């Protein structure tokens, strides 16, 4: 059953060739058999099978995802199921409400299999910064799955879930999707509600999807996209029919290749895969032209001022007073704050809080944070000028394939460079999708399609047409077939 697409599973459930309880049981059995190897789940939903039986009894054909199991990154609030953000700080936290996207999934009939592992509070590029231990890449257990949504990526790649939710602040869906051979989409900022999604950097975070194909991603996008009055950053604009727009021909499509993305830092195997992908798209009628994003080299520095600044503000609420863990036997209020945060945050989280607090402090705000926001405007403007002459941008998803566990943990700057091709998209609030485009040294290679604001239909359409011509998205790790 795990070889079927979401669309195929929906049809099998609708025609009663399989039941939801059979499908959920199948995935729960795979989790029990394989997850000890890759550590992709933090919590498995012990009510999943009961909920599947209830779906089978109701047999409501109006629900687009009736009976479909889904994995959820452990950063979304789920009523009755722990939401830990992979942190000791929230290791005992059970939210009293559901995030808006969770409510939409439940309304559509989906069943939550469990909550997936991640870098603590979504801070990391390798899924090694987790209180619950690192996640391993199903394609090679000595490699990282990418981060911060590595648990969701590994779960789908190993077929422990047919589809999963993640979040993307600087590439945390697209980079793991590339490392794990998946299709991963980060929608336009404001397209999907952030209500109930624990905040890391509020102006950058966006909910997105891990799937095996663009077709599956489009089906889930149809459910989770849309305006939410509970989210002040949600944009009230029409949601197109994503699945209906997958089959538009690509004749006349204008694709831009940013010269700043194709440098010596890019691994040879990835460059070769991109050249082959360009050939496929040209045969489908697309035209290719070189473009320039001149302020791209500022993106990494800008991100690592703005994101820590917002992180410092958002994580101030974790003080041991209202919810979450607290230190034992505090001497006074100051001791409670200091020891709780010191004992319950990891080194990476503390590093970002300190950087963020510094750039927001008196005397440094104008020199760092304000300048970073000005540079962010220039980066966004570069993209808008490019889209005056092209329809989408094609770029690498990451400069390398998946790297070894512990290879970069002692060098934060080297780790941060893993997101060099994804961060500019978040700074500009654009939609982007990573899709499998081959292998290099037996590891998956991902390419990235970037669209203008609210152009998810366009990038899903191009990704789907590409996947109709190739079979990279159908490849599975041998150990998990």
C-alpha positions in Angstrom: 0.0 0.0 0.0 2.9 2.4 0.7 3.8 2.4 -3.0 0.5 4.1 -3.9 0.2 7.8 -4.3 -2.2 9.9 -2.2 -4.5 10.2 -5.2 -4.5 6.4 -5.7 -5.1 5.8 -2.0 -8.1 8.2 -2.0 -9.6 6.2 -4.9 -8.9 2.8 -3.1 -10.6 4.1 0.0 -13.5 5.6 -1.9 -14.2 2.3 -3.8 -13.8 0.4 -0.5 -11.0 -1.8 -1.9 -9.1 -0.9 1.3 -10.3 0.5 4.5 -8.8 3.4 6.5 -8.1 1.0 9.4 -6.2 -1.3 7.1 -4.2 1.6 5.7 -3.4 3.1 9.1 -2.5 -0.3 10.5 -0.1 -0.8 7.6 1.8 2.5 8.4 1.8 1.9 12.1 3.3 -1.5 11.5 6.0 0.1 9.3 6.7 2.7 12.0 7.1 0.0 14.6 9.4 -2.0 12.3 11.6 0.7 10.9 11.5 3.9 13.0 14.0 2.7 15.6 16.5 2.8 12.7 15.9 6.4 11.6 14.3 8.0 14.6 11.8 10.0 12.6 8.9 10.1 15.1 8.9 11.6 18.5 5.3 10.6 19.3 3.0 8.1 17.6 -0.7 8.8 17.9 -2.2 6.0 20.0 -5.7 7.1 18.8 -4.9 6.8 15.1 -6.4 3.4 14.6 -9.6 4.3 16.6 -10.0 7.4 14.4 -9.5 5.3 11.3 -12.3 2.9 12.3 -14.6 5.9 12.9 -13.8 7.2 9.4 -14.6 3.7 8.0 -18.0 3.8 9.8 -18.9 7.3 8.6 -17.9 6.7 5.0 -18.3 10.4 4.1 -17.4 10.8 0.3 -17.3 14.6 0.6 -14.1 14.6 2.7 -11.1 14.9 0.3 -8.7 13.1 2.6 -11.0 10.7 4.3 -8.9 8.0 5.9 -5.5 9.2 4.7 -2.8 9.1 7.4 -0.4 12.0 7.7 2.7 12.7 9.7 3.0 16.1 11.4 6.2 18.0 12.3 6.2 18.4 16.1 6.0 22.1 15.9 2.2 22.2 15.2 -0.1 22.3 18.2 -2.3 19.2 18.4 -5.0 18.8 21.0 -4.4 15.7 23.1 -1.0 14.9 21.6 2.3 16.2 22.9 3.9 19.2 21.0 7.5 19.3 22.0 9.4 21.2 19.3 12.0 18.5 19.9 13.0 20.5 23.0 13.4 19.5 26.7 11.6 22.8 27.4 8.3 21.5 25.9 8.8 17.8 26.5 5.7 17.7 28.8 3.5 20.1 26.8 0.1 19.1 25.5 -1.6 21.9 23.6 -5.3 22.6 24.6 -6.2 23.4 20.9 -5.3 22.4 17.4 -3.4 24.6 14.9 -5.5 25.8 12.1 -3.8 23.5 9.5 -4.5 20.5 11.9 -8.2 21.5 12.1 -8.3 21.7 8.3 -6.7 18.2 8.0 -9.1 16.7 10.5 -12.1 18.3 8.8 -10.9 16.9 5.5 -10.8 13.4 7.1 -7.1 13.0 7.5 -5.7 10.9 10.4 -2.6 12.0 12.3 -0.1 9.2 12.5 2.2 11.0 14.9 4.5 13.9 15.5 7.9 13.9 13.7 11.4 14.7 15.0 13.0 18.0 14.1 15.8 20.4 15.0 14.9 22.0 18.4 12.5 24.9 17.8 13.3 24.4 14.0 16.8 25.7 14.4 19.2 23.7 12.3 20.0 22.2 8.9 20.7 18.6 9.8 18.2 17.4 12.4 21.0 16.8 14.8 19.8 19.5 17.3 17.0 17.4 18.8 16.4 16.6 22.5 15.2 13.2 21.2 18.4 12.4 19.2 19.4 12.9 15.5 17.3 11.6 12.6 19.1 9.5 10.0 18.7 9.6 6.2 16.8 6.5 4.8 19.1 6.6 1.7 22.2 6.3 3.8 22.0 5.9 7.6 25.4 7.6 8.0 24.0 10.8 6.5 21.7 13.5 7.8 18.2 13.9 6.4 18.5 17.7 6.4 16.7 20.1 8.7 14.9 21.4 10.5 12.0 19.2 9.2 14.2 16.1 8.9 11.8 13.8 10.8 9.0 14.5 8.3 11.3 14.1 5.4 12.8 10.8 6.6 9.3 9.4 7.5 8.0 10.0 4.0 11.2 8.8 2.3 11.1 5.6 4.3 7.4 5.2 3.6 6.4 5.4 7.2 3.9 8.0 6.2 2.5 8.8 2.7 2.7 12.5 3.2 3.8 15.0 6.0 3.7 18.6 7.1 6.8 20.5 7.8 7.8 24.1 8.2 10.3 26.2 6.2 12.0 29.3 7.8 15.2 29.3 5.7 14.9 26.1 3.7 13.7 23.6 6.3 11.4 21.8 3.8 13.3 22.2 0.6 16.7 21.2 1.8 15.5 18.0 3.6 13.3 17.2 0.5 16.5 17.4 -1.6 18.5 15.3 0.8 15.8 12.6 1.0 14.6 12.5 -2.6 11.2 14.0 -2.0 9.0 16.8 -3.4 8.8 19.5 -0.8 6.9 22.8 -1.2 7.1 26.0 0.8 4.1 28.2 -0.1 4.0 32.0 -0.3 4.3 33.6 3.1 0.7 34.1 4.2 -0.8 31.5 2.0 -1.1 28.9 4.8 -2.1 29.8 8.3 0.6 30.0 11.0 -1.9 29.9 13.9 -0.9 27.2 16.3 2.5 26.7 14.7 5.1 27.4 17.3 7.0 30.4 16.2 10.8 30.5 15.5 11.1 33.6 13.2 7.6 35.0 12.6 8.3 36.9 9.4 9.9 33.9 7.8 8.2 30.7 9.1 5.7 29.0 6.7 4.0 25.7 6.8 4.6 23.3 3.9 4.4 19.8 2.6 6.6 16.7 2.0 5.3 14.3 -0.6 6.5 11.9 -3.2 5.1 13.9 -6.1 3.8 17.3 -7.0 0.4 15.8 -7.6 0.2 14.6 -4.0 1.5 18.0 -2.8 -1.2 19.8 -4.8 -3.9 17.6 -3.2 -2.8 18.5 0.3 -2.2 22.2 -0.6 -5.9 22.4 -1.6 -6.8 21.4 1.9 -4.4 23.6 4.0 -4.3 26.8 2.0 -6.5 29.8 2.6 -7.2 32.8 4.8 -7.4 32.4 8.5 -8.7 35.4 10.6 -6.8 33.9 13.6 -3.5 34.6 11.9 -2.6 38.3 11.4 -0.1 37.3 8.7 -2.6 35.3 6.7 -3.5 36.8 3.3 -7.1 37.0 2.2 -6.8 36.0 -1.4 -8.5 33.3 -3.5 -7.1 29.8 -3.5 -6.9 28.3 -7.0 -7.7 24.6 -7.8 -4.2 23.3 -7.6 -4.9 19.8 -8.9 -6.9 21.1 -11.9 -4.0 23.3 -13.0 -1.3 20.6 -12.9 -1.7 19.7 -16.6 -1.2 23.0 -18.4 1.5 22.6 -21.1 4.8 24.3 -20.6 5.1 25.7 -24.1 6.2 29.3 -23.8 7.3 29.0 -20.2 10.2 31.4 -19.4 12.7 29.9 -16.9 15.4 32.1 -15.3 18.7 30.7 -14.1 20.3 33.0 -11.5 24.0 33.2 -12.3 24.8 33.8 -8.6 23.5 30.2 -7.8 25.8 28.4 -10.2 29.2 28.9 -8.6 32.2 26.8 -7.6 30.5 25.9 -4.3 28.0 23.8 -6.2 28.9 20.1 -6.3 29.5 18.7 -9.8 26.9 16.0 -9.5 24.2 18.5 -8.7 25.2 20.7 -11.6 25.0 17.7 -14.0 21.5 16.9 -12.7 20.4 20.5 -13.2 21.6 20.5 -16.8 19.7 17.3 -17.4 16.5 18.7 -15.8 16.9 21.9 -18.0 17.0 19.6 -21.1 13.7 17.9 -20.1 12.0 21.2 -19.5 13.3 22.6 -22.8 11.8 19.6 -24.6 8.5 20.4 -23.0 8.6 23.8 -24.6 10.2 26.0 -21.9 12.9 28.6 -22.8 15.9 29.2 -20.6 17.6 32.5 -19.9 20.3 33.7 -17.5 19.2 36.2 -14.9 20.9 38.1 -12.0 20.0 38.4 -8.4 22.7 40.9 -7.5 22.1 41.1 -3.8 21.9 37.3 -3.3 25.3 37.3 -1.5 23.8 39.3 1.3 21.1 36.8 2.1 22.9 34.5 4.5 24.1 37.4 6.7 20.7 39.1 6.6 19.0 35.9 7.6 21.3 35.3 10.5 20.5 38.7 11.9 16.8 38.7 11.4 16.0 35.1 12.3 17.9 35.1 15.6 16.4 38.5 16.5 12.9 37.2 16.0 13.8 33.9 17.8 15.1 35.9 20.8 11.7 37.6 21.0 9.6 34.5 20.4 11.4 32.3 22.8 11.3 34.8 25.7 8.0 33.2 26.7 9.7 30.0 27.8 10.6 30.9 31.3 9.3 28.1 33.5 6.4 30.2 34.8 3.4 29.5 32.6 4.0 26.2 30.8 6.7 23.8 29.8 9.6 22.6 32.0 11.0 24.4 34.9 14.1 23.9 37.0 13.9 22.1 40.3 13.8 24.1 43.6 14.6 27.6 42.3 15.9 30.0 44.9 14.1 33.0 43.5 12.5 34.3 40.3 15.8 35.2 38.7 17.2 31.7 39.5 14.0 30.2 38.0 14.4 32.1 34.8 18.1 31.5 34.5 18.3 27.8 35.3 15.1 26.8 33.4 16.4 28.4 30.2 19.9 27.2 30.7 18.9 23.6 31.4 16.2 23.3 28.9 17.6 24.9 25.7 20.3 23.3 23.6 23.5 25.0 22.6 22.2 26.0 19.1 19.0 27.5 20.5 21.0 29.5 23.1 23.5 30.6 20.5 20.7 32.1 18.4 18.9 33.7 21.3 22.2 35.4 22.3 22.9 36.6 18.8 19.3 37.9 18.5 19.4 39.7 21.8 22.6 41.3 20.8 21.4 42.7 17.5 18.3 44.1 19.1 20.1 45.7 22.0 20.5 49.4 22.5 23.3 50.8 20.4 23.3 47.8 18.0 19.7 47.8 16.6 20.5 50.4 13.9 23.8 48.9 13.0 22.6 45.3 12.5 18.9 44.7 12.6 17.8 47.8 10.8 20.5 47.4 8.1 19.5 43.7 7.7 15.9 44.8 7.0 17.0 47.3 4.4 19.1 44.6 2.7 16.1 42.2 2.9 14.2 44.8 0.8 16.9 44.8 -1.8 16.9 41.0 -2.0 13.1 40.9 -2.5 13.3 43.7 -5.1 15.8 41.6 -7.1 13.3 38.8 -7.4 10.4 41.1 -8.4 12.6 42.7 -11.1 13.5 39.2 -12.4 9.8 38.2 -12.5 9.1 41.0 -14.9 10.8 39.0 -17.6 10.5 35.3 -16.5 7.8 33.0 -15.1 9.8 30.9 -12.7 13.4 30.5 -11.4 15.2 27.2 -11.5 18.1 26.8 -9.0 19.8 24.1 -6.9 18.0 23.2 -3.6 21.3 22.7 -1.8 25.0 23.1 -2.6 25.7 19.5 -1.7 24.0 16.2 -1.3 23.3 14.9 2.3 26.5 15.2 4.4 27.6 12.9 7.2 26.2 12.9 10.7 28.5 15.0 13.0 30.4 16.4 10.0 29.4 20.0 10.6 28.2 20.1 14.2 31.4 21.7 15.4 31.3 24.4 12.7 28.0 26.4 12.9 29.0 28.7 10.0 29.7 25.7 7.7 26.3 24.3 8.7 24.5 27.6 8.0 25.9 27.5 4.5 23.8 24.4 3.7 20.8 26.8 3.3 22.6 29.3 1.0 20.2 28.6 -2.0 17.0 28.5 0.0 17.2 31.4 2.4 16.7 34.2 -0.2 13.2 32.8 -1.0 12.1 33.1 2.7 13.4 36.6 2.9 11.3 37.6 -0.1 8.3 35.6 1.0 8.1 33.6 -2.2 6.8 30.1 -3.0 9.3 27.4 -4.0 9.4 23.7 -4.5 12.2 21.2 -4.4 11.9 18.0 -6.5 14.1 15.0 -7.1 16.3 15.3 -10.2 18.7 12.4 -10.0 21.5 11.1 -7.8 25.1 12.0 -7.1 27.3 9.4 -5.3 24.1 7.3 -4.7 22.4 10.2 -2.9 19.4 12.1 -4.0 19.8 15.5 -5.8 17.1 18.2 -5.6 16.3 21.1 -7.9 14.3 24.1 -6.8 11.6 25.9 -8.7 10.8 29.4 -7.4 7.7 31.3 -8.3 6.3 34.8 -7.8 4.0 35.5 -4.9 1.0 33.2 -4.8 2.2 31.3 -7.9 2.1 27.9 -6.2 -0.1 26.6 -9.1 2.7 27.5 -11.6 5.5 25.8 -9.8 3.4 22.7 -9.0 2.4 22.6 -12.7 6.0 22.7 -13.9 7.1 20.1 -11.2 4.2 17.8 -12.3 5.0 18.1 -16.0 8.7 17.4 -15.2 7.7 14.3 -13.1 5.6 13.0 -15.9 8.8 12.8 -18.0 11.1 11.4 -15.3 10.9 8.8 -12.5 13.2 10.2 -9.9 10.3 10.8 -7.6 9.4 7.1 -7.7 12.7 5.9 -6.4 12.7 4.4 -2.9 15.5 3.5 -0.5 16.2 -0.2 -0.8 16.2 -0.9 2.9 12.7 0.6 3.3 10.9 -0.8 0.2 
